[in-house]
Amino acid sequence: MLYHLLYPLASEYKLFNVFKYLTFRSIYAMITALVLSFIVGPWVIRKLEGLQARQVIRTDGPESHLKKQGTPTMGGVLILVCTLVPTLLWADLKNVFVWLTLLIIVGYGVLGFVDDYKKVVEKNPKGLSPRQKMFWQVILGGAVGIFLYNLPGFSTELYLPFFKRVHPEMGLLFIPFVTVVIVGASNAVNLTDGLDGLAIGPVSINA
């Protein structure tokens, strides 16, 4: 939004020329997310506690997990807000890949919300079944793959690290490949994160 509002002014005011740089907008998007989390975070936590949105722990798991009973859950709401707002403010909204990314984030976020809703409101510690989760994850990932495959001018060649001249054309295999990457990445983060938010360690190292 800010990119489209302020960058056109660069022809008259050179200061606004910085908005064309992705690094500039990325840095300020991160700052916006940080400030927003500080402002909105405590309010969201209080609201979730008021709604009794607390973690229900499965009794068939390790005993050490039982101490997490009652921990506030549905924190994904805060993550969604702190991702969507900075993106809408600082990203180039004419870029189709921005909207595809937001589609995946919102789609998987809704799936997580439904899972938490079943756990918190319906008191079902298992939430959505693994098959239900996988089904909708594959549907969303597949939809993105199909869209990209049919996007005019988009290459479905696979570029391999360390092999500059090797880039095989995937054709229709591109669709299941995209699906596996999206679903795999989502579940990898979920499994790594576990019960105690451990994903931040690998994320920090890889970032």
C-alpha positions as CSV (number, residue, x, y, z in Angstrom):
1,M,0.0,0.0,0.0
2,L,2.7,2.5,1.0
3,Y,4.8,1.4,-2.0
4,H,1.9,2.4,-4.4
5,L,1.1,5.6,-2.5
6,L,4.6,7.0,-1.9
7,Y,6.9,5.6,-4.6
8,P,5.2,7.5,-7.5
9,L,6.2,10.7,-5.6
10,A,9.9,9.8,-6.2
11,S,9.8,11.8,-9.5
12,E,9.3,15.0,-7.5
13,Y,10.8,14.0,-4.1
14,K,14.0,11.9,-4.3
15,L,13.5,10.8,-0.7
16,F,10.7,8.4,-1.7
17,N,12.9,6.6,-4.2
18,V,13.9,4.3,-1.3
19,F,10.5,2.6,-1.6
20,K,11.6,0.8,-4.8
21,Y,14.2,-1.2,-2.8
22,L,13.0,-4.5,-1.5
23,T,15.6,-4.5,1.3
24,F,14.2,-1.1,2.6
25,R,10.6,-2.3,2.6
26,S,11.6,-5.7,4.1
27,I,13.4,-4.0,7.1
28,Y,10.4,-1.7,7.8
29,A,8.0,-4.6,7.4
30,M,9.9,-6.5,10.1
31,I,9.9,-3.4,12.3
32,T,6.2,-2.9,11.7
33,A,5.6,-6.6,12.7
34,L,7.7,-6.2,15.9
35,V,5.9,-3.0,17.0
36,L,2.5,-4.5,16.2
37,S,3.3,-7.6,18.2
38,F,4.2,-5.4,21.2
39,I,1.0,-3.4,20.9
40,V,-1.5,-6.1,19.9
41,G,0.1,-9.1,21.6
42,P,-0.9,-8.4,25.3
43,W,-4.4,-7.5,24.2
44,V,-4.8,-10.7,22.2
45,I,-3.4,-12.8,25.1
46,R,-5.9,-11.2,27.5
47,K,-8.8,-11.8,25.1
48,L,-7.8,-15.4,24.6
49,E,-7.5,-16.0,28.3
50,G,-10.9,-14.3,28.8
51,L,-12.4,-16.7,26.2
52,Q,-10.8,-19.6,28.1
53,A,-8.8,-20.4,25.0
54,R,-6.4,-22.7,26.8
55,Q,-4.4,-25.7,25.6
56,V,-6.1,-29.1,26.0
57,I,-3.3,-31.8,26.3
58,R,-3.8,-35.3,25.1
59,T,-3.6,-37.8,27.9
60,D,-1.9,-40.4,25.8
61,G,1.3,-38.3,25.4
62,P,4.4,-37.9,27.7
63,E,3.6,-37.0,31.3
64,S,5.9,-33.9,30.9
65,H,3.4,-32.5,28.5
66,L,0.6,-32.4,31.1
67,K,2.2,-29.4,32.8
68,K,1.3,-27.4,29.7
69,Q,-2.4,-27.9,30.4
70,G,-4.2,-24.5,30.4
71,T,-1.5,-22.7,28.4
72,P,-3.2,-20.0,26.2
73,T,-3.6,-21.2,22.6
74,M,-4.8,-19.8,19.3
75,G,-1.8,-17.6,19.2
76,G,-1.8,-18.1,15.5
77,V,-4.3,-15.2,15.4
78,L,-1.5,-12.8,16.5
79,I,0.9,-14.3,14.0
80,L,-1.6,-13.8,11.2
81,V,-2.2,-10.2,12.1
82,C,1.5,-9.4,12.4
83,T,2.2,-11.0,9.0
84,L,-0.8,-9.7,7.0
85,V,-0.7,-6.0,8.2
86,P,3.1,-5.4,7.4
87,T,2.7,-7.3,4.1
88,L,-0.2,-5.2,3.0
89,L,1.5,-2.0,4.1
90,W,5.0,-2.6,2.5
91,A,4.7,-5.2,-0.3
92,D,4.2,-4.6,-3.9
93,L,0.5,-5.6,-4.1
94,K,0.7,-5.9,-7.9
95,N,3.0,-8.9,-7.5
96,V,1.0,-12.0,-7.9
97,F,3.4,-14.0,-5.7
98,V,2.6,-11.7,-2.7
99,W,-1.0,-12.7,-3.0
100,L,-0.2,-16.4,-3.4
101,T,1.9,-16.3,-0.2
102,L,-0.9,-14.5,1.6
103,L,-3.4,-17.1,0.3
104,I,-1.3,-20.0,1.8
105,I,-0.8,-18.1,5.1
106,V,-4.4,-17.3,5.5
107,G,-5.6,-20.8,4.3
108,Y,-3.3,-22.6,6.6
109,G,-4.1,-20.1,9.4
110,V,-7.8,-20.9,9.0
111,L,-7.0,-24.6,9.1
112,G,-5.1,-24.1,12.4
113,F,-7.9,-22.0,13.8
114,V,-10.4,-24.7,13.2
115,D,-8.1,-27.2,14.8
116,D,-7.7,-25.1,17.9
117,Y,-11.4,-24.4,18.0
118,K,-12.2,-28.1,18.2
119,K,-9.6,-28.5,20.9
120,V,-10.7,-25.5,23.0
121,V,-14.4,-25.2,22.4
122,E,-15.3,-28.8,21.7
123,K,-12.7,-30.0,24.3
124,N,-11.4,-32.5,21.8
125,P,-7.6,-32.7,22.5
126,K,-7.0,-34.3,19.0
127,G,-8.6,-31.5,17.1
128,L,-8.8,-32.2,13.4
129,S,-7.8,-35.6,12.4
130,P,-4.5,-36.0,10.5
131,R,-6.4,-37.1,7.4
132,Q,-8.5,-33.9,7.5
133,K,-5.5,-31.7,8.0
134,M,-3.6,-33.4,5.2
135,F,-6.6,-33.2,2.8
136,W,-7.0,-29.5,3.1
137,Q,-3.2,-28.8,3.1
138,V,-2.9,-30.8,-0.2
139,I,-5.9,-28.9,-1.6
140,L,-4.4,-25.5,-0.9
141,G,-0.9,-26.5,-2.0
142,G,-2.3,-28.1,-5.2
143,A,-4.3,-25.0,-6.0
144,V,-1.2,-22.9,-5.8
145,G,0.7,-25.4,-8.0
146,I,-2.1,-25.4,-10.6
147,F,-2.2,-21.6,-10.6
148,L,1.6,-21.3,-11.1
149,Y,1.6,-23.9,-13.8
150,N,-1.0,-22.0,-15.8
151,L,0.5,-18.6,-15.1
152,P,1.6,-17.0,-18.4
153,G,5.4,-16.6,-18.7
154,F,6.1,-18.7,-15.5
155,S,8.8,-21.3,-16.0
156,T,8.4,-24.8,-14.6
157,E,12.1,-25.6,-14.9
158,L,13.8,-26.9,-11.8
159,Y,17.1,-25.2,-11.0
160,L,19.4,-27.3,-8.9
161,P,22.0,-25.9,-6.5
162,F,25.7,-26.2,-7.7
163,F,24.5,-27.2,-11.2
164,K,24.2,-24.1,-13.3
165,R,23.5,-25.8,-16.6
166,V,21.1,-28.4,-15.2
167,H,17.5,-27.2,-15.1
168,P,15.1,-30.0,-16.2
169,E,11.6,-29.0,-17.4
170,M,9.1,-30.5,-14.9
171,G,5.9,-30.1,-16.9
172,L,2.9,-31.4,-15.1
173,L,5.1,-32.8,-12.4
174,F,5.5,-29.2,-11.3
175,I,2.1,-29.3,-9.7
176,P,2.7,-32.2,-7.2
177,F,6.2,-30.9,-6.6
178,V,4.8,-27.5,-5.4
179,T,2.2,-29.3,-3.3
180,V,4.9,-31.5,-1.6
181,V,7.1,-28.5,-0.9
182,I,4.3,-26.4,0.6
183,V,2.8,-29.3,2.6
184,G,6.2,-30.5,3.7
185,A,7.4,-27.1,4.8
186,S,4.3,-26.5,6.8
187,N,4.4,-29.8,8.6
188,A,8.2,-29.6,9.1
189,V,7.7,-26.3,11.0
190,N,4.8,-27.7,12.9
191,L,6.7,-30.9,14.0
192,T,9.8,-28.9,14.9
193,D,7.9,-26.4,16.9
194,G,6.2,-29.1,19.0
195,L,4.8,-28.1,22.3
196,D,7.3,-25.5,23.4
197,G,7.8,-23.3,20.4
198,L,11.2,-24.8,19.4
199,A,11.0,-23.8,15.7
200,I,12.5,-20.4,16.5
201,G,15.9,-22.0,16.9
202,P,16.2,-23.5,13.4
203,V,14.5,-20.5,11.9
204,S,17.0,-18.1,13.5
205,I,19.9,-20.3,12.3
206,N,18.6,-20.6,8.7
207,A,17.6,-16.9,8.5
